[in-house]
Amino acid sequence: MQTQDKEAASRRLVIIGGGVAGSFLAKSFQFQADVTLIDPKEYFEIPWASMRAMVDPSIAKRSVINHRDYFTNGRLVISSAVNVTETEVMTADGQLIPYDFLVIATGHSESVPESKTQRLNQYEAESQKINSASSILIVGGGPTGVELAGEIAFDFPDKKITMVHSGSRLLDFIGQKASDKTLHWLKSKKVEVKLEQRVNLDSVSDETKTYQTSGGEIISADCHFLCTGTPLGSAWLKGTMLKNNLDTHGRLMVEKNLRVKGQKNIFAIGDITDIPEIKEGFLAQRHALVAAKNLKLLMTGGNESKMATYKPSTAVAAIISLGRRDAVAQLPFGTIIGRLPGWIKSGDLVVGRTRKQMGLQPHVADD
């Protein structure tokens, strides 16, 4: 067994992407192999705390975590992957990084600063923007837009908030009951919601601070926040040997064991996969656990037939925070809104528990 462990420790594992899935895998596997983590930023960010951080930047001191705080035994490459061959990964800064096993976890493509300090400064600026505005426009009624509206409405009940969403209902990735309850909650907080309309952000008048919707309505707002979806982080793969492993949506097609279809030593985890389930952080963590088991098995010469399989979550379950106390939850047994689901998520937004999972103090901000 010791010989097998030594053999595994010498194997080169390259992980591309430092989001939820990639960071959890790097943290859990760093003492079992020669691990390299490639990420364009120096930090891991707990994504479900980002809307709170825009209103209250103090939480970002705990939710934005330098990779080196949890990933202490491996190589960290601050760059983006631009190509992959059967033996190595090429980065944007020209490095060629060899691998024995590769895990792709590039999730969604977001434009964020490289350093933690820059990211914290960005949250401070967003907070100042919200503080100084008396009226705010939120474009997008998915989970990001709803959570931001909830945070602002709770902390600043006197601000005029308008939300414009192109769909016929809010949170259209979950059920109608959750959408209806959320709409009712927002209206009770005096948030004006306009459905089935779009906003032409090119039509913004800096002088009058007005926005025009596709329905011809004029909205006055001191500032706006664009909360529409972000593209998958797979565009770079279209020019690589894995281009035929992408489905029509740009997701990597994987087997039940999370290995990329047709590949022996390449896995994919997190939002970039074609697994038919809601894309949520806790499910990305489960992907990382399954991938870790299978990597360990293969690195120690185990039988492929014994690889663990990932069972997609069939329940359409989600909890969307609505400010610091309330939330809406769609669960297998029903849909509820208010303090109970808020108690589960909205207080600390699971930041303390996530930090603990990363081996960090749950309530102490990092330097």
N, C-alpha and C positions, 0 to 999 in steps of 0.2 A: 504493500500500500504506500509506503514511504517513497519507493521508487517511482510509482505512478504520480504521486504528488509532486515530486521533483521534476518529472517530465512535464506535467501541466504548468508548473511555475516557469519553465523555460519557453513555453509557447507564447507567441506574440499575438495578443488580442488588440485590435484597433476598434475603437468605438467612435463613430461619427455622430456628433450631436450631443449637446449638454443640456437638454431639456429634462423633463421628468423621467422618461424611460432611460435615456442614456446616462444621466447622472446617477440614478439608482443602481444601474448595472455596474458602472465604474466603481462606485462606493463598495458594493458587495463583492466585487471580483478582484479588487486591487492587490490582494495578498495571495491570490491563487494562480496568477499568470503575469506575464510581462505586458502590462496594460498601457495603451496610449489612448488618451481622450482628445479628440479634435473638436474644437468649438470656436466660432468666431468671436466669442466674448469670454471674459475672464471669470464669469460667475454663472451659477445656477439660480434661477428665480422661481419661487413658488407661484405659479401663474394665477391660482384662484384668489390670491391676495392683491392682485395688481389694481383692481378698481378701488379698493379701500385705500391703497397707497396713494392714489391720485388725490383723494380727499384728506387723508391723514398720512403724511409721508413718514411718520415715526415707525409705522409697521414695516416699511421697506427695509429698515435697518436689520430686521430679522428675516424678512422674506427674500432678500437679495443676498446670496451666499457665495463668497468666492469659492471657485472650484477647489482651491488648495486647502480650504478649511475642512473638507471631508475626503478629498482625494489626495492622500498624503504619500502614497507609494506607487507612483507611476509617472508616466511622461504626459505633460500637458502641452498641447500645441494650439496656440491661439491663432487660428486661421480657418478658412473654409475649405472643404473638399471640393475639388473641381473635376477630378477624374478618378476612376478605379479600374485596375486591371486584375488579373487572376492572382497577382502576388503583392501588389502595393497600391497605396492611395497617394494621389498627387494633391497638394494643397495650393491655395491661391498665391502663397508666397514662395512657391517653387520647391517645397520639400517633397521628397519621395519617401513614404513611410511603409516599410514592408510589413506584411501580416501573415499569420497562419490562419487566423480566424478574424472575420470582420462582422461588425454589427452596425447597421445603419439605423439611426434614430433621429433623423433631421426634422421630424415633425412638420410644423408650419414655418413659413418664411416671414420673419418679422424684422423690421428695421429698428434695432436698439443699439445703444452705445456699447463700446467695447469694455469699459471698466465699470466696476461697482460704484466708484465715486461719481462718474458721469451719470450713471443710472439713477442714483439717489438725487443728484442735482436736477435731473429731468423730472422726477416726482415732485420735488420742491417747486419747480416752475409750474407744473400742472396744478398744484395746490394753490399757488398764488393766482393763477388764472381763474380758478373756480371761486376763490375768496373775493376777488375784485369784481366779479361779474354779478349783476343783479338778475340777468336773464341768460339762460343757457339752452342751446339746441343740441340734442343728441340724435345722431343719424344712425339708425339701426336698432331693431327691437329683438335681437337675439340675446343670448345670455350675457354678453359683454355690455350691451346697451342697457339692458334691464338692471343689471347689478350696479352700473354706474349711476343710473337714475335713482335707484334705491339708496345708494350711499349719499348722494347729494341731497336728496329729499329728506333723509333722516337727519343729517348734520346741519342742513341749512333750509329749514321749512319755509322761510320767507322768499327764497329765490324762485323765480318763474322758470319752470323747466318744460320744454317742449320736446317730444320724441316723435320722429318720423320714421316709419317702417314700411318697406315696400310690400311686405306680405299681408295676407288677409287677417293674420293674428300674430300675437307675440309668441316667442319661444316655440316656433313651429316644428322644432325637432322632438318635442314631447307632446302630450295629449291636449285636447281641447279644454278639459277642465282646468289644467294647470295654467293655460293661457288666459282663460276667463278670470280665474282667481287673481292672477298677476295684474291683469288690466284693472280689475276692481280695486286692488291695493294701490296701484299707482294713482288712479283717479282720486282715491281717498286722501292721498298726499298732495293733491292739486297738480299732478303732472298731466299735462295735456298730451294726449296720444293721437297721432294721425296715421291711420293705416292705409295701405295700398297707395302710397305716394312715395315719390323720390325727391331728393333735394339736389338741385343743380348748384354744386359748390363753386362752379366757375362764375355763377351769377351774383356772388356775394358783393355787396356794396360796402366798402370800408367806411364810407362817410355816414351812411344811414344805418349800417349794421343790419341789413335785411337779407333774407334768403327767400328764393322762390321755389315752390314745390311743383311737381309735375301736374298737380291738380289746379295750378294757377293761384294758390294761396301765397300770401306774403307773410313771412315770419320774422319778427324782430328779435334779435338776440345779441348779447354782447360778445359771445364766443360760441364755438361749436366743437363737438367731439365726434369723430368718425369712428363708429363702432361696428363696422361691417366685417365680414369674415376675411381672414388672411389666407393667401395661397399656400398650398402644400410646399414643403421644402424639398421638392424632387426635381425641379427644373434642371439642375446640374447633372442628373442621371441620364437625361435624354441623349447625351452625346457619349455615353459610356457603354461598356459591354452589357450593362443591365437595362438598356433601353427597352428591350423586348419583355422585360419582367414588370413593366409598368402597365397598369390597366388604363382604360380610357379616361379615368379621373386623375391619373398621375400617381396612383398609389402602388406601392410595391406588393406584388402578389406573393403570399407566403403559404407554406404548408401548415398543417395543424401543430407542428413542432416549432413554428415560427422561423424555419429556414426558408430563405427565398427560393421559390420554385425553380428547380433545375440546377440549384447550386448545392455544393457539399459543405462549404465552410463559410457561407455568408448568411447572416440572419438579419431580420428587420423587426423592430419593435416600436410601439407607440403609434401616434397618429398617422404615420406615413404608410402603415400597412392597410391591406384591403379587408381586414377582419370586419365582418358585418355586425358592428355594434356602435353605440354612441361613443364618441371619442372623449374620454374623461381621464383625469389624472390618475385616479386610483386604479383604473384598468391598465394604464401604461405601466404602473408599478407591478402589476401582476404579470404583464408581458416580460418585464425585466427578470422576475423570479423564475419564470419558465425557461427563458433563454439562458440564465445562469446555470440551471440544472443541466441543460443539454450541452452547453459548452464544457462544463466540468466532465460530463460523461465522455464526450468525444476526445477531450484532451488527455484523459486517462486511459484511452483505448477501449472504452466500453462498447457494448453492442448497440448499434443504431436502433435496433428494434425496441430497445428499452427507453428511448427518448421520451420525455414528458410531452404531453400534448396540451395545447391551450384550448379551453372551452369558452367560446364567445359568450358574453353576457347577453342572454335573450330578453331579460327584463328591461323595459325602457324606464330606467330609474335615474332620477337626477334631483339634486337640491340646488336651487338658485337663491343666493342670499339677497335679502331686501333690507339693506341698512344693517345696523349693528345688532338688532334684536330679532327681526323677523326673517322668514324665508318661505319659499314655496317648494314643496317636495312632491314629486311623483314617485310613488313607491309601488311595489307589486300588489299591495293590499288596498291602495287608494291614493287620493291626492289630498294633501293638507297644506294649509298656509297659516303662518303666525309664529308664535313664540316657541312651540315645540320643535319644528324643524329648524327654527332660528337657533335654538339651544344647541342643536347638533352641529351646526356649521358657522353661524354668523358672528358669534362672539369673538373668537380668535381666528376664525377662518381656517382652522386646523393647522395653523402655522406652527404652533408648539409641537404638535404630534409629528408633523413632517420633519421638523428639525431634529427631533429625537430619533426618528428613523434614519436620519443622515449621520447619527452619532454626535450631534451637537446639543448644547444646552438649550432647552425648549424656550426659555423666556429671557435669555440674555442676548443682546444684540452683539454681533461680531464687530471687530475693529475694521 
